[in-house]
């Protein structure tokens, strides 16, 4: 099963688990809360194509109007709602989905075009500024909403008009003499087109996705010049005009358009765009033969991101101005130290990319990062009640940027993205394939979450259940019901794990590239077994080239932080708490765990001291940690820090 958006329906999560609780919060609160915000802000009715006062407002970030993403805000809510409606009965949410679909259908133009801004605010200028104006990005999210709606209702009420819009795009863009030789400034439609191709089998959708991906960054692709220069001149604009998010004119790397993807050496620019683009590239490699250069480039850019540009939480993007990557090893923890952006959507994008890469190559290093992001940079982005959110996820608070969440955002991409991710999380837990004629199946277990997978292999139903309190506990009990089908399991052994064991013992289990292969003959005799992976508290040191000289507390896949709520004495955002233990000079990036509170008593000695210039060298009798995902849920002053300074 290639996509979590389709495979999640075969998994049910145990309600009492951490992820189960988050999903319950979404069903109970988040869906309705976000729907109310859509209505209050004007987004809900925007497809009625009537004028809204916000259309007269000057952009907060020039040249992008504040309302430009309303299409995608609505589309992502529809998509997320459809995922939860697959497993929950929520009449008011279903009614809203129906009404929104009707409004979208009525907003479509006779030729199939569908966009709020260029129909109401700036008619006549469609497709004149692909670089900045997000037409194709919005279309991508409409496609994904239509696919979710089609899967839920098994009708074409939304899919049909969206396909008509995509057909218009297929006519408009491409290599032909009469076509526009362009591509979107913000990738998203590429991955959506590939999913649409998988659902419909329509070849032109694959062709358009391939064109957008392979044409991107060509310096001679449009009349012998870069497309973004040509389109600017055609609309009477200066190609050297500098948007607010560019550090200098012609910062094409911001869009990952400074070179063809296959020629890019380092990961650059806006981090969400980079993740959505590479997700589509990895998917194209899987679907379409003959792209070894793109596969090699994706691996190279992934390695650069993980090894040189990723925070200990799995967050990416150090620079606020362009919401993206800085130089290698430039990873300050907060605004007072020079940066740290770590956008929620970017971390979700890392999970998406990791999941696609696992379809190409089952390797634990991809899953380790996927899990790292999930339990840290992603889960921290929503409050436990599902009503407050973060856009930026810094690792250290400051007077300028406190550790807190907000009700909503002008650019509101992150809240509905959390909705989509939690709606499909079951599809990230495992993947499977079956051969009915041979009565064989294989299940790859990526994440350890209390859940049950059930799918058909011919006339037989296969079910695999996990009973676990992961990430609080490292014990996972498996129960397999195979109904005479031979099932092989591959279980991920995390890279941070010091040891593991299976009970009863499985002498023929083989560990390869981070996955433990458990053969079908052993499973036939032991359909119930326990995998135990000890979760030990540990201290991780920052890479020396970051010049951070910090240490971070971790356990299993969860990174911890300190908050003033538990350490009421703090007055300076923990800026002067130092580690006095020696430790290693560098510990490679791995992952962590999540209990409610991890006290430093878990270590052999209290390894921290306070050095504020006044009480120099004063040992702290106690320093309490909570999972980073749990921060900003209990009040307090908003003082928080992940990496504590190492004593020199």
N, C-alpha and C positions, 0 to 999 in steps of 0.2 A: 504494500500500500504506500504510494509515493507521497501523499499529502495528508498532514494531520487534519485538515479541514474536511476530509472525507472519511478517514479511518477512525476518528474519535467516537463515532456512533457505536462502535463495537466494544467500547470500554465504559464501565461504570466505576466511579470513585467512591471509596468508603467515606461517608459524610464526616466522620469524626477526625479524619486526618487533616494535616495543615492545609493541603490543597483542597480537600473536601470542604473545609470551613470557609475558605476563600470563595469557592464556587457558591456555597450557600448564601454568603453575603451578597454576591452579585445577583443571584436570583431574588433574594428578599429585598434588596435595597438599590443596587447599582443600576439595574436596568430602568427602573421607574425614575430614579433620581436623574439619570442622564436624559431620559425622555422629557422630564419636566424642564431641564435646562435647555434642551433643543427648542422646546416651545417658547420658553421665556425670552430667549435671545433672538428669535426670528428664524432660526435654522429650519425648524419643522415645517413652516409654511413657505419656505423660500422657493420650492418648486412650483408654487402657484404663479410665479413669475410676476409678482407685483413689487413695486418699489418699496424699499426699506430705508429708513433714515441712515443706517450705517453705510449705505452705498455712497453717501455724500462725504463721509469722513476721510481725512487724509490718512494714508497708511502709517501704522506704527513702525513698520520696517519697509522703507522704500526699496523697490517700487511695487511691493505686493499688497494689494488691498486687504483689509482685515477680514473681509467676507469671502475671500477667494477659495477657502477650503470648505465652505459650507456643504458643497456637494458631497465631499468625502466624509465629513463629519456625520451626515445623515446616512451615507452608504455604510460606513463602518458600524454604526449603531444597528442598522437593519441586519447586517451580517452577523454581528454578535448576538442579537436577539434571536435570530433563526437557529443558531447553535444551541442556545439554552432551551428554546421551544422544542427542540428534538427530544429533550428529556424532562421538561417541566411543562405543566399546564398553567399558562398565565394569560387569561382571556384579554385583559387590558393591553398587554404587550402585543399580543397577536392582532388585536384591532388596530393598534397604531401602525404595525407593519403593513397591514392591508391598506390603510389610508395613505401612507407614504408611497407605497407602490402605485396606487392610483394617481397620486400627484405627479410622480416621476413620469408615468406613461403620458399624462396630459401635457407635460412640459416638453415632450419630444417634438422637434421640428420636422417638417415634411420629408426632408432628406435624411433623417435619422439622427441629426445632431442633437446633443443633450448636454447643456452646460448653463448654469445660472448666470454667471458673470457676462458671458459673451452673448447671451440672449436678452438680458434685461439692461445691463449697465453699459456695455460696449459692443452693441450689435454691429456687424459688418467687419469686425476685425478678428474673427476667429482664426486660429492657427498662425497668427502673425508674431507671436512671442512665445515659442515653445520653451525657451531658456528659463523664463521667469514666471510665467503665468499659470502653470500647473493644470492646463486643460487635460493632458494625457494622464497625469497623476490621478486627477479626479475620476477619469474614465476607468482607470485600473481598479479603483475601489468600488465603483459601480459594478464592474464585472464580477468582483469577488462577492459583492452583496447578492448579485443575481444568481451566482452559483449556489450560495448558501440557501437562498429562497427556493430555488429549483429543487435542491436536495430535500428540503423540508416538505414542500407542498406538492412536488411532482407535477408542477404545471409551468407554463412558459410566460406567466403574467409579467414577470420582470425580466426573465432571460431573453425573451423575444425582442423587446425594444432595445435592450443592451446589445444584442447581436446585430441589430440594424445599425446601431451607432458604430460598432466595430467594423461592420462591412463598409461604412463610409470611410473609416480610417484606412482600411485596406486599399480603397480606391485612391485615397489622397496621398499616402506615404509609401515610398518604395524607390527602387532604382530606376524606374521607367522614366522616359524623357518628359512625360507630362505629369509626373508625380513630384511631390516635395521630398527632397533628399535630406530629411531632418529626423530628429529624435528628441525625446523629452528632456528638459533640464533636470527634472526630478524623476528618477526611475520608480516604477511601480507597475505601470501597465505591462511591462515585459513579463513579469512573473505571473500576472493575471492572465495574459494571453496564453501562456503555456498551460495554465490550469484550464482555461476555456477550451483549448485544443484537446486536452486530455478528456474533457467531458463530452465534446461534440465530435471530435475527429475531423474537424474542418481544417484542411491543409493550409488555407490562406492565413489562419490565425497563427499557426506555427511560423509561417514565412514572415509575417510582420514582426513577430517577436525576434526572430533571427536577424532580421534587417536592423531593427532598433539596436540590438546588442552589438552586432559586428560593424555597423556604420559609425557608432559612437566614437568620438575623438579623432576622426579622420581629418587631417589638415587640408585635404584636397577633395573632400567628398562632394561639395556643392560648387559647381562651376570652378573647380580647381582651388577652392578656398574652404575655410572652416565654416560649417553651416551657421553657427551662431553669429558670425560676422555678416554673412549674407542676409540673414533674416532681419538683422538690426537695420541694415541699410535699406532694405525693401520697405520697412515701415517708417523710414525717415529718422532713425535714431543713430547715435554715434556708437559704434562697436566698443569704443573705449570708455563709455559711460560706466561709472563705478557704483553698483548697488551698495546698500548699507552693509551687507554681509561680505563684501569683497575687501581684502586688505589693500589691493591695488587693482587697476584696470586689467581686464582680460585674465582674471584668475580662474581660468577654465578648469583647473584641478578641483575647484569647489564642486563642480558637477561631475567629476571623474571623466572629463571630456578633453583633457590636455593631451591625450594620446590614445590610440586604440587600446582596448582592454588588454589584449594579448601582449602589448608592449609596456604596460605600466609596471614599474619596478617596486614601488612602495604604495601603501594605501594612503590616500589623501582625501582632503575635502570634507564635505558635510557627511557626518557619519551615518545618518539614516539612509541617505541616498546611496552611499557605498554599500550598505548591507542589502538593501533591496535590489540593487544592481547585481551584486555577486550572487544573491539567491537565485536570480533569474539565469545568470550565467551557469551556475552549477546545475540547474534544472535542464537547461539547453544541452549541456554536455551529456546528461543522462538520457535525454529523449532523442537527440539528434546526433548521428554518428559523424565523426570527422572533425572534432573540435579539440584535439589534444593540446593545441596551443592555448586555448581558453582554459582548459583544465589545469595546465601547468601554471598559468597566471593566477587562477583562483587560489591554488595552493600557496603560491608565493605571497600573495596579498594577505591571505589568512595568517600565514606564519609571521609576517611582519606585524600584523595587528596584535596577535596574541603575545608575541615575544617582546615587542618594543612599545606597543601603544595601548595596552589594556591595563585597567586598574585591577586591584586585587579582588574587587567585587564583580568583575566581569564587565564593568562599565567601560565605554569607549567615548572618546571625544574630550580633549582637554581645553579647547578654545571656545569661548562664549561667542565671539563675533561671528564665526562661521559655523558654530554648532558642530565642530568636528575635530579632526585629528591635528595634532601639532607635530613637532619634530620627534624623531625616535627618542624614547626615554623621557620626554617632557611630560611628566605626570604629577603636577602639583595637586594637593588634596583639596584646596578650597580657594575662594576668591582672595583671601588675604595673603595667599602664598603664590599667586600668579595665575590661577585658573582652576579648572575642573568643571566639565559640563555634564558628561555622562547622562545623556538624554534617555528617557524611558524607552522611546520607540527604537533607539539604536540598540539597546540591550535585547529587546524583542527581536530586532532584525538579526542579531548574532545568533539567537536561538533558531530562527528560520533558516539561516545559512548553514548552521551546523547540522540541522535535520536534513537538508538537501545533500550535504556532503556525505552523510551517512548512507544515503541511497547509492552513492558512487563507490564508497570505500568504508566498510564497517571497521572503524578504528576508534578506540576509546578516547583518543585525544580530542576528537570532535565532541563526543558526549560529555566529557569532563567539563568543557567550556559551556556547553548547553546547560548543564546542571548548575554550574557556577553562576551563570546569568540568572537562571530561574530563581534560585533561593536568595539572591542578593540584589543585583541591579534591577531586576524585574519586580519581585514581590514587594520591595520597599516602596514602589511607586503608587500603592493604594493603601488606604487606611484599613484597619481590620473590619470596620463597618461598611466599607465599600463606597463611602460618600466623599472622600477627599483624596487628592491625587498629587503627584509630583511630575514635573516636566524635567527638571534638573535634579541630579542625585549626587551631590558633592560628598566627599569623604571627610570633610571637616567643615564645621560651621564657622561663622565669623559674625561680627556685628553687622556687616553688610548683607550677609546671606545666612539667616538662621536655619536650623533644621526644622522644617515644617512642611505641611501640605496645604494645598489650595482647593477651593471649591470647583474651580473651572479655569479655563485660559482663553484668551482671545484666539490664539492658534491652538485648537483643542485636539490635536492628533493623538495625544497620549492616553487620555481616559478611555475612549472607545477602543484603542488598541489593547488595553488591558482586558477589556470585555471580550475581544476576539480571542486573545491568547488563552484566557481562562476557560472560554467556551470550548476550545479545541485541545486542551492540555492532555486529554486522554490519548490523542494521536501522537503525542511525543513520547509516551511511556514505552511503547514497544512497536515493532513492525513484524510482519509475518508474511509468509507465502505458503501456499499449499498446492499439492499436485493430487487431484482427486483420483485420477486413474491409478496412481501408485499407492494411494492411501498414506501419503506422507505429508508432513508439514514441518516448517521451521519457524521458531519464534525467537526474535532478538529482543532482549529486555534491556532498555536503555536507562530507564529511571526507576527507582524503587519508591513506589507510592502505593498505599493501600488501595487496591483496585481489582477489577475482574475483567478479563478479555474473553469474549466469546465470538466465534466465527464458524462458518460452515466449510467443511472439506467434503465435497460431494454430498452424500446423504448423511454425513456424520457432523455433529457439533463438537467442536473443540473448545474447552474452557480452561483458562489458566488464571489462578487467583493469587494475589499477593496479600499477605497479612503482615503489616509492618507499621511501626510508629516512626519510620524514617522521616526526617533526619535527627530525631531525638534519640532513636535507638538504631543500631546497625544490624539488628536481626531481621531477616525477611523470611517468612514461611511461605512456601509455594505449594499450591494444590493444583494438580493437573488432571483433567478429565478428558481423555483422548478418544474414548469409544473405538478402540481397536486401530486407530490411526497412529502410525509411528511418528513421534514428535521429537525433533532435536531442539534443544535450547542453547542459546548463547547469552550468557549473563555478563554484564559489564562489571569489571573490577576497577574501581576508580584509581587514577594515578596517584592519589595521595594515600591510598590504603597501604599500611605497613604489613598487613597480613589478612588472611581470609581463610574460611574453612566451610566445607559442606558437611552437613550431618543428615543421614549417615554418609560415611566417606564414599566418594566417587573416584576410584583409582584411575579411571580412564579419561577423566576430565583434562582438557588441554587448554592452556591459556595462550592466546595469540592476539597481538595488537590490542590488548586491553579487554578482550572478551573471552570468557571461559566457556568452552564448548562442552555441553553435557549430552552424551549420546542417548539415542532413543531406547536402546536395550536396557540401560540402567534406569531410565525414567519409567520403563514398563514395570520394573520391579519396585521402584521407589517413587510413586506419583506424588507423594508428599515428602518434602525435605526442607531443610533450613539452610540458608546462606547467611553466614555471620561475618560481618566486616567491622572490626573494632573502631569506634569513633573516639579518637584521643584528642584532647585539647593540645594545641601546638602554637608556637610563635613563628610567624613568617617574617623574614626580613626583606626590605625593598632592594631592588637591583641597585648596585653601587652607581651605575651611570645615571640614575634618576636624581642623584644628589639629595635624596629625601632623607636618608638615614633614619628610617622609621621601622617599627615592628608592628605586626598585626596579629591579633588573636583569632584563631580559626579552630573549628572542630568539624570533622566530616566535610560536607559541602557548604557550610555556612560560615560567613565572615561576621565577626562581632564588632561592636562599637561600644563606646562609653557615652552615657548621657547624664546631664545634670540631674535628671529625675532620681537616679540611683546614687549619684555622687554630688550631694547638694552643696558641697564646699566649693565647687568649681566656679570661677569668676571670669575665666579667660579662654573658654572653649577648649580646655585641656591642652593649651599650647605649651605648657611647661611640665607636663607629665613625661618623665623619661624612663626608659628601660635600663636597668643596671646589669642585666644578665649578659653574658658574653655572646652565646649563640653563634650560628654560622654567619659568615659575611654576606651570604646570599642564598635564599631558598627559592627555587624556581616556582613560578606561578602555578598553584594548584587550586584547591577548593576548600569548602567549610560546612558546618552543621547548624542546627537550630533548636536550642532548648529555650526556655523562658529567660533564665538568668544564668550566666556562667561566671562564677566568682573566681578570683585569682587563687583561692584555696585549691583549685583543681591542679595547680602547679606545685612543684616541690617546695618552692619558696615564692614569696611575694616579689615579683621581679621589677616593680615600679617604684620610683621615687619622685618627689615634687621638687622642682628646681625653678623657683619663680624669682630668684635674685634676692629674696629676703630670707626665706626659710631654706636656703640652699642645702640640698642633700637630705631633706627630711623624708624618711621612708613613709609610704602610705600604708596604714594598717589594713586597708581593704580597698579594692577597686573592682567594682562590679560591671560586668559586660552583659549586653543583650544582643541578640541577632540584629544585624544591620537592617533586615527587612522589618523589624519591629519598632524601629525608631519613630519618634514623633507621633506616638499613639496615646500618650498618657499625660500630656501637658508638660509643664516645666518651662524653662527659659529658652529652649531651642539650642542649647550647647551640646555638641556631639562631635565625636572624632573616631575615626577608624584606626589610622596608623599613628601610634604614639612615638615620640621622638626617642631615639637611642642615645643613651648617655655616652659622652666622649671621654 
